[in-house]
Amino acid sequence: MSGRRGGVGMSRPLRAGLAVVMAVAAVLTAAGPAAAQAGEVPVPSIDVTLRPATGPEGLGVALQILLLLTVLSLAPAILVMMTGFTRIVVALSFLRSALGTQQAPPNQVLVGLALFLTVFVMSPVWQQVYQEAWVPYREGQIGQTEALQRAAGPVREFMFRHTREKDLALFLELSGRPRVASRDEVPIYVLIPAYVISELKTAFQIGFILYVPFLVIDMVVASTLMSMGMLMVPPMLVSLPFKILLFVLVDGWNLVVRSLLASFGT
């Protein structure tokens, strides 16, 4: 029943917004012919007023809207810190640096690729959240609190699976809670930073592996140029086409994406 009341509360602001839009459209439609005859362009006026809540229901709706806006403002941070986005985008950045192609691919392409790879990796988790939390809440079988708890379960399980025990123990110790009996006792403010630094370490390990073959090419080209006495020619300028050729011949993007997805167990 609480889920139904929450759904009704959330739909009232939407109905109010639609009513405002329809009212403005009606005013503009009615004022259009008269303004056209007078040769003037109608300029609508917008009035926003703040009124005190008349009861608990109005206060609940206001708090729900405030909570929704807060979650939307934190959505980028949630995407970066609680998914596989960090590992993927850092590894792709290392790959571009190893190739030495400066801004190719551009940042927009790398971030877009990392975003869709994150959706691919997290889709089983989000599907589980949808089935176990959102569907029962929408049908009114559970309340908001239980829905949030059910939604946090798959996400926490994903984060625990990719968090090192050493990093988790570090933040538990710094938070003053060195011992926990189970994972359920680990607070989310401890789990998130432990997960992030674990992901950064994994991304740096992948970046090191990506650097090795291109570093060998740079060393071979630099040694060849020195032996030929071409000291004024930048080695990076000569090695860049060879690195791009090697990356294309081995189908580098396929291998990199496959390795990134395999690191998540996908």
N, C-alpha and C positions, 0 to 999 in steps of 0.2 A: 504493500500500500504506500510505503514511503517513496518507492521508486516512481509510482504514478503521480503522487503529489509533486515530486521533484520535476517530472516531465511537464506537468501542467504549469508549474511555476516558470520553467524555462520557456514555455511557448507563449506566455503572456507578453514578455518584452518583444518577441518576434511579431506577435499580432499588433502590438502598439506601433512598432516600426513600420509595418506594412500599412497600418491605418494612416500614419503620418505621410508616407509616400503617396498614398492614394488621395489624401486630402490636398497635398501640394499640387498633384497632377490635376485634380478637379479645379482648384483655384486658377491654375495657369490656363486650363482649357476654357474656363468661363471668362477669364479676363482677356483671352487672346483676341476675339473679334472686336471687343470694345477698344482695346489698346490699338489694334490695327487701324480702326477707323480714326482714332485720335492721332495716329502717327507716332505713338510712343511704344517702347518696349517694356513689357511688364517685368518688374523686379520684385520677386517674392521676398518677404521678410521672415526670418527665422528667430523664434523666441525659445530659449532654453531656460527652464526654471527648476529649482531644487525645492522639493517639498518634503516635509518630515513624513516618515512612514506612519500610516494610520493603524497598523496592527502588526502582529508577528509575521503574517503572510507577506506583506510588503517589504519588511526588513529582510526576510529570507530570500526574496527575489533579488534584492539589491546585493546581498552578500554573494549569491550565486553568480551574478553578473561580474562582480568584482573578482571573484575566484576565477572565472572563465578568462577575463582579461589578463589576470596574472599568469595563468598557465600559457596563454598565447604569447605573452611577452617573453616567457622563459622557454618557449618551444625550441629556438635554435640551440640554446645551451643543453636542453634535454637531448636533442638529436646528436649533438657532438659528444656529450659526456657519457651517455647511457646506451650507446649503440656501437657498432663496429666502424663508425665513420672516422674516428681518430686514426685507427691503424691504417685504414685504406688510404686516406688522403696524405698522411705522412709518408707512407711507402711510395706512393705515386710521385710525391715531391722529390724524394731521394732518387727515383728513377730519372726524372728530368734533369736533376743536377748531375747524375752520373753520365748521362748522354752529353751534357754540355750544350744543350740546344737553347739555352737562355729562356725565352718565353714561348717555346713551342714544345708541347701544346700549351696554350694560354691557361691562365688560372681558371677561367670560366669552364673550360672543357674538363680540366682535372677535377674541379669541385663537382661538376655535374655528373661525371663518371663515378666519382666516389659516392655521390648521393644515391644513384640508382643501384650501385653495388651494395650499398647499405640497405636499401629497400629489399633487395634480393636476399641478403643474409638474414635480415630481421623479419621477413615475411612469415616464417613459421611461428615466431614468438608473437607477432601481432595477431595472427590468426587464432592462436590459443587464447590471447587476451579477449578477442572479439567473442569467441564461443563461450568462454567461461565467465566473463564479467559483463560485457555489454549486452548480450542477448538476454540473459536472465534479468538484468536491470531494466531493459526496455520493456520486457513483458511483465514487470512488476513483481517478480518472484523474490528479489532481494532489494535491500536498501542501498543508499549511496556508500555508506561506510564499508559494507561487505563487498560491494562492487569494486571499490578502490583496493581493498585487500586482495581480492582475486586478481585484479589487473596487475598488481605489483608482483605477484608470485612468479609468473613466467619471466618477467624482466629481471628480477633478482636472481633467478636460476641461471639465466644467460650470463649475467655479470659474474656470478660466483664461478661459473665454468671457465671463465677466461681471466680470473684474478689469481695472482700468485699468493700463496699462503704467507710468504715473507712480507709482502706489501700490506696484506690485510692485518697481519700481526703488528706492523709498524703503526698503523693508524688506530688500532685498538689500544695499543700502549699509550699513544699520545693523547687519546681521548679519556684515559683513566680507566679503561675497561680491558685489562689484559687477558681476562679469561671469559670465554663464553661456552655454554654447554652445547649449543647448536647454532646453525646458520640463522634461524629465526630470531635470535637475540642480537644479531649484528644490525645496528641502526643504518639507515640509508645514507646518512651523512658520513659514515665511516666507509661504507662499501663503495660509494662513487669515486672518491679520490684514489682509493686503492686500485679500483678497476682502471682508472685513467692512466696511472703510472705503469701499471702492468701492460696496458695497450701500447704505451709509448716505448717501453723496452722491446716488446715484440716488433713494433714498427721499425725501430733502429736496427734490430737484428736482420730483418728483411732487407733494409736499406744497405747494410754492410754486404750482404750476399749479392745484391744487385750491383754494387760498386766494383766488385772484384774483377769481372771480365773486362769492363771498360777501363779500369786502372791498368790492366796488363797491356791493353792496346796503347794507352798513353805512354807507358814506359817503353814499349817497343818503338814507337814512332819517335820519341825523344832521343833514344839511343841511336837510332838510324840517322836522324838529322845531325846529331853531334859528330858521328863518325864521318859524315859527308862534309862536315865543316859549315853546315848551313845554320849557324848560330842565330842569325837574325830572323829566321822564320819561326813563328810561334808554333810549338808542337800541337796545341789545341786546334789550330786552324787546319792542320794536316790530318789529325786523328779523327776529327768530327765526321767526315764522310765515311771513314772505315767503321766507326762505331754505329752510325746509322745503318750502313750496309749489313753489319753483323746482326743488328737488332731485327732488321727486316727478314734476313735469311732464316733466322731461327724462329720466326713468327713470335716476336717478343711480347706483343700485347696479349696474345693468347696464353703464353706461359706465365706472365705476370699475374693476369686475372685469375687463372687457374690456381696458382700458388696462394694468392690472397684468399680466395674462397675456401681452399683446402685448409688454410690455417684456422678457419672458423669451424671446421668439421662439416662443411657444406659439400 
